[in-house]
Amino acid sequence: MHRSLHFMPPEANLPALTRGRTTSFHVSAVRDCKVSRRSATSFKIVVHTKRGVDKRYDFEAESAEQAREIVEVVRRVMEFYRNERRAR
């Protein structure tokens, strides 16, 4: 089973230099994931870095519903990973 989360920029007709890049995190490094209070189409992920600090990443979804769905999936993956680790 893959244990990394990958966030890719939307497919758009933009020049290569203005497109975003894929961001990946190992699920064990994710500390929190939630929909932003300021914008229902945005969500935040807090990741514990190798340097020992927490870093927040802000992402924007195409809709509020999509943002909620992404947060739900990330939380389910986090819970599954934690339960899998406890079972060992």
Secondary structure, 3 states (H helix, E strand, C coil): CCCEEEECCCCCCCCCCCCCCCEEEEHHHEEEEEECCCCCCEEEEEEECCCCCEEEEEEECCCHHHHHHHHHHHHHHHHHHHHHHHHC
